[in-house]
């Protein structure tokens, strides 16, 4: 008996007991669906970190007051807050003087909250992003309309800005924002451009912001604050050299001895991802391990129902053996039935998980992502569960004595 005939017999046996087969599959269905949903949520979060947080810019890293390790615990943060010095505009100038080697460009930014007004309309809790003109290029920001402010406007402390898509939609739903005047905390600024819409993250809009020149911001709000420096290397090869140059400049300016730790932070995409792995790696492993228990339960249920099936079909097995069926034919028949059961449950579980992931992404701010490799692994594992669960029942069926089997009721 070839494999295709075994599969056909398995499908016929499953279909002839549809309700019993479905109830048998529930354990595998829930097990696979739960694991896939957990993986989807974790992958969605990882994708968000990679694209929105760790993606500083092409060949870019940042220098700021705190390092990644400073946020690993409250004690570390409090110690760093007392020890670390502010990153200043003078640091920005010192690093810009290093351009031409491994360092290609250096920009600065600071962020706070502000109130926006246009006419009688007011927006509260708007992100005020104070940046140098080159940050737009460093961060690969796209402008949907108009333009970003120029370096000349930055150096002359012009009161110009470009705004996020949400601000543009709220204040200028039917007209172009460029050339219009809005008030930022009561001060008039001219809108020179509108940034391309970025969407939301965990329910929070990324388009509710206004960007102004960093020098203008310092003149209005004061310069006694720590800024973040964004630095790019000439290319991927010189990336580590640029980090080393920036670290040497910062340590030299702060007169740190060789044995002293950095009192500033150098943030790279790999550092962000490593922190994510440390925090969520264990959670991911435990979550998948716990939810996989349902698959074990599903395997036990399949083994149980296959043993029942062998008992019910003892006479059939005896007749097939008397007509020339070999032990391996009986073995293949019951293994194929067990694997087909588990694979069907796995496929249904994956479908349910996909629909649940889409529903979660639609109705909540939680991002989800379902990689194809996870689907393939889920189907492979469910097939493996069916194989393992069917081995003993298939072996038992294959070793039945045909004469004794034919005499059974």
C-alpha positions in Angstrom: 0.0 0.0 0.0 1.5 3.3 -1.1 1.5 6.5 0.9 -1.3 8.1 -1.1 -3.7 5.2 -0.3 -2.8 5.4 3.4 -3.6 9.2 3.3 -7.0 8.4 1.6 -7.9 5.8 4.1 -6.9 8.2 6.9 -9.1 11.0 5.6 -12.0 8.7 5.1 -11.7 7.4 8.7 -11.5 11.0 10.0 -14.5 12.2 7.9 -16.7 9.2 9.0 -16.4 10.4 12.6 -16.5 14.2 12.1 -17.7 15.2 15.5 -15.3 12.9 17.4 -12.4 14.1 15.2 -13.2 17.7 15.8 -13.4 17.2 19.6 -10.1 15.3 19.4 -8.5 18.3 17.6 -9.6 20.9 20.1 -6.4 20.4 22.2 -4.1 20.8 19.2 -6.2 23.7 17.8 -6.1 25.7 21.1 -2.4 24.8 21.6 -1.3 25.9 18.2 -3.5 29.0 18.2 -2.3 30.1 21.6 1.4 29.6 20.7 1.0 31.5 17.4 -0.9 34.4 19.0 1.9 34.7 21.6 4.6 34.6 18.9 2.6 37.1 16.8 2.4 39.6 19.7 6.1 39.2 20.5 7.2 39.5 16.9 5.0 42.6 16.5 6.7 44.2 19.5 10.1 43.3 18.2 9.3 44.7 14.8 8.1 47.9 16.4 11.4 48.2 18.4 13.4 47.6 15.2 11.6 50.1 13.1 10.5 52.8 15.5 13.0 52.8 18.4 16.2 51.1 17.3 16.1 52.7 13.9 17.9 55.9 14.7 19.0 56.5 11.1 21.3 55.1 8.5 24.8 54.4 10.1 23.6 56.5 13.0 24.0 56.4 16.8 23.2 58.9 19.6 25.1 60.4 22.5 23.0 61.4 25.4 23.1 61.9 29.2 22.1 58.3 30.1 23.2 55.0 28.7 21.1 51.9 28.1 22.5 50.3 31.3 21.3 53.3 33.3 17.7 52.2 32.7 18.3 48.6 33.8 17.3 49.4 37.4 16.0 52.3 39.5 19.3 52.3 41.5 21.4 52.6 38.3 19.2 55.4 37.0 19.4 57.4 40.3 23.2 56.9 40.4 23.6 58.0 36.8 21.3 61.0 37.3 23.6 62.3 40.0 26.8 61.4 38.3 26.3 62.1 34.6 26.7 65.6 33.2 24.4 67.2 30.7 25.2 66.9 27.0 25.4 70.5 25.8 25.7 72.6 22.7 29.4 72.9 23.3 29.6 69.0 23.0 27.7 69.4 19.8 30.3 71.9 18.5 33.2 69.7 19.6 31.9 66.7 17.8 31.1 68.7 14.7 34.8 69.7 14.6 35.6 66.0 14.1 33.7 65.7 10.8 35.7 64.6 7.9 37.1 61.4 9.5 34.9 58.5 10.5 32.2 60.9 11.6 30.1 62.3 8.7 27.6 64.5 10.4 26.4 65.5 13.9 23.0 66.9 14.8 21.2 67.8 18.1 17.7 67.5 19.4 15.6 68.1 22.5 12.0 67.3 23.1 9.3 68.6 25.5 5.5 69.2 25.5 3.8 72.4 24.3 0.5 74.1 23.6 -0.4 75.0 20.0 -3.0 77.5 18.9 -4.3 78.6 15.5 -7.2 81.0 15.6 -9.6 79.8 18.1 -8.4 76.2 18.1 -6.0 74.8 20.7 -4.0 71.6 20.9 -2.6 70.5 24.2 0.2 68.0 24.9 1.8 68.4 21.5 5.4 67.1 21.2 7.8 70.0 20.7 10.8 68.7 18.8 13.8 71.1 18.8 16.3 69.9 16.2 19.2 71.1 14.1 18.5 71.4 10.4 20.5 68.3 9.5 18.5 66.0 11.8 15.8 65.7 9.1 18.4 64.1 6.8 20.0 62.0 9.6 16.7 60.5 10.7 15.5 60.1 7.0 12.4 62.2 7.8 10.1 62.8 4.8 8.3 66.0 4.1 4.8 65.7 2.6 4.4 69.4 1.8 6.6 72.4 1.8 10.1 72.0 3.2 12.1 71.6 6.5 13.8 74.7 7.9 17.3 75.4 6.6 20.6 75.8 8.4 20.6 79.5 7.6 17.2 79.9 9.4 18.5 77.9 12.3 21.6 80.0 12.7 19.6 83.2 12.5 17.1 82.0 15.2 14.1 82.2 12.9 10.7 81.4 14.3 9.9 78.8 11.7 8.6 75.3 12.1 7.3 72.2 10.3 4.4 70.3 11.7 3.1 66.7 11.9 0.2 65.4 9.9 -2.2 65.4 12.8 -1.5 69.0 13.6 -2.0 69.9 9.9 -5.3 68.0 9.7 -6.6 69.6 12.9 -5.7 73.2 12.0 -5.8 73.2 8.2 -8.3 70.6 7.0 -9.1 72.5 3.8 -6.1 74.7 3.1 -2.3 74.5 2.8 -0.5 75.0 6.1 2.7 76.4 4.5 3.0 80.2 5.1 0.5 80.2 7.9 1.2 81.4 11.5 0.6 79.2 14.5 1.4 79.9 18.2 3.7 77.7 20.1 3.2 78.4 23.9 1.9 81.8 22.9 4.8 82.7 20.4 4.0 83.0 16.7 5.9 80.6 14.3 5.6 80.4 10.5 4.8 76.9 9.1 7.3 76.0 6.3 6.3 72.4 5.8 4.3 69.3 6.9 6.0 66.0 7.7 4.8 62.8 6.1 2.3 60.8 8.3 4.0 58.2 10.5 0.9 56.6 12.0 0.4 55.4 15.6 2.3 53.2 18.0 0.5 51.5 20.9 -2.4 54.0 20.4 -0.2 57.1 20.6 0.0 59.3 17.5 3.5 59.9 16.1 2.2 62.8 14.0 1.1 65.2 16.8 4.3 67.2 16.9 5.9 70.5 15.8 9.6 70.9 15.0 11.5 74.1 15.5 15.2 75.1 15.2 17.3 74.0 18.3 18.9 77.4 18.7 15.5 79.1 18.6 14.3 76.7 21.3 17.3 77.4 23.5 16.8 81.1 23.3 13.2 80.8 24.3 13.2 78.0 26.8 16.8 78.3 28.1 19.9 76.3 27.5 20.3 74.7 30.9 19.2 71.3 29.7 20.7 68.1 28.3 20.3 67.5 24.6 20.6 64.4 22.5 23.3 64.2 19.8 22.7 62.2 16.6 25.9 61.2 14.8 26.4 59.4 11.5 29.4 57.6 10.2 30.8 58.0 6.6 29.7 54.4 5.9 29.0 51.1 7.5 32.7 50.1 7.6 33.6 53.2 9.6 30.6 53.0 12.0 32.6 51.6 15.0 35.4 54.1 14.4 32.9 56.9 14.5 31.6 55.6 17.8 35.1 55.4 19.2 35.9 59.0 18.0 32.8 60.3 19.6 33.5 58.5 22.9 37.1 59.8 23.0 35.9 63.4 22.4 33.3 63.2 25.2 35.7 61.6 27.6 38.4 64.1 26.9 36.0 67.0 27.4 34.9 65.6 30.7 38.5 64.8 31.8 37.8 61.2 32.6 40.6 58.9 33.6 41.2 55.7 31.7 39.8 53.6 34.5 36.7 55.7 35.0 33.4 54.7 33.4 31.7 56.9 30.8 29.4 59.5 32.4 27.3 59.7 29.3 25.5 57.2 27.0 26.3 56.0 23.5 23.1 54.5 22.1 23.3 52.2 19.1 20.5 50.1 17.5 22.3 46.9 18.6 22.4 48.2 22.2 18.6 48.8 22.1 18.0 45.3 20.7 20.3 43.7 23.2 18.3 45.4 26.0 15.1 44.1 24.4 16.5 40.6 24.3 17.6 40.7 27.9 14.2 41.9 29.1 11.8 40.0 26.8 13.9 37.0 25.8 13.1 35.1 29.0 9.5 36.2 28.9 9.2 35.0 25.3 10.7 31.6 26.2 8.5 31.1 29.3 5.3 32.3 27.4 5.8 29.9 24.5 6.8 27.1 26.9 3.6 27.5 29.1 1.3 27.8 26.1 2.9 24.7 24.5 1.4 22.6 27.4 -1.8 22.7 25.4 0.0 20.8 22.6 1.0 18.1 25.1 -2.6 17.7 26.2 -3.6 17.5 22.5 -1.1 14.8 21.9 -2.5 12.7 24.8 -6.0 13.2 23.5 -5.0 12.0 20.0 -3.2 9.0 21.4 -6.3 8.1 23.5 -8.7 8.4 20.5 -6.4 6.4 18.3 -6.3 3.6 20.8 -10.1 3.7 20.9 -10.1 3.6 17.1 -7.8 0.5 17.1 -10.2 -1.2 19.5 -13.2 -0.4 17.4 -11.7 -1.5 14.2 -10.0 -4.7 15.5 -12.2 -6.9 13.2 -11.4 -4.6 10.2 -7.7 -4.9 10.9 -8.0 -8.7 11.0 -9.8 -8.8 7.7 -7.2 -6.6 6.0 -4.4 -8.8 7.3 -6.1 -11.9 6.1 -6.4 -10.4 2.7 -2.7 -9.7 2.6 -2.1 -6.4 4.3 1.3 -6.4 5.8 2.2 -5.0 9.3 3.8 -1.9 7.8 0.6 -1.3 5.8 -1.5 -1.2 9.0 1.3 0.8 10.6 1.2 3.5 7.9 -2.6 3.6 7.8 -2.9 4.5 11.5 0.2 6.8 11.5 -1.3 8.7 8.5 -4.6 9.0 10.4 -2.9 10.4 13.5 -0.7 12.8 11.6 -3.6 14.0 9.4 -5.6 14.7 12.6 -2.9 16.7 14.2 -2.1 18.6 10.9 -5.7 19.5 10.5 -5.8 20.8 14.0 -2.6 22.8 13.4 -4.0 24.3 10.2 -7.2 25.4 12.0 -5.2 26.7 14.9 -3.0 28.8 12.6 -6.0 30.2 10.8 -7.7 31.1 14.2 -4.4 32.7 15.4 -4.1 34.8 12.2 -7.7 36.1 12.5 -7.1 36.9 16.2 -3.9 38.7 15.5 -5.6 40.8 12.8 -8.5 41.5 15.2 -6.1 42.6 18.0 -4.1 44.9 15.6 -7.4 46.4 14.3 -9.2 46.9 17.6 -6.3 47.7 19.9 -3.0 49.7 19.6 -1.0 46.5 20.2 1.2 45.7 17.1 1.2 42.1 15.8 3.3 40.3 13.1 3.0 36.7 12.0 6.2 35.5 10.3 5.9 32.6 7.8 8.6 30.7 9.6 6.3 30.6 12.7 3.5 29.2 10.6 5.8 26.5 9.1 7.1 25.6 12.5 3.6 25.4 14.0 2.5 23.0 11.2 5.7 20.9 11.5 5.3 20.7 15.3 1.6 19.7 15.1 2.5 17.0 12.5 5.3 15.8 14.9 2.8 15.7 17.7 0.5 13.5 15.6 3.4 11.2 14.7 4.5 10.8 18.3 0.9 10.3 19.5 0.2 7.7 16.8 3.2 5.5 17.2 2.0 3.3 20.0 -1.6 2.9 18.7 -0.3 2.1 15.2 2.2 -0.4 16.6 -0.5 -2.0 18.6 -2.8 -2.3 15.5 0.0 -3.7 13.3 0.8 -6.4 15.9 -2.7 -7.7 16.2 -3.1 -11.4 15.5 -5.4 -11.6 12.4 -7.3 -14.7 13.6 -8.0 -13.3 17.1 -8.9 -9.9 15.5 -11.5 -11.5 13.2 -13.1 -13.3 16.1 -13.6 -10.0 18.0 -17.1 -8.4 18.2 
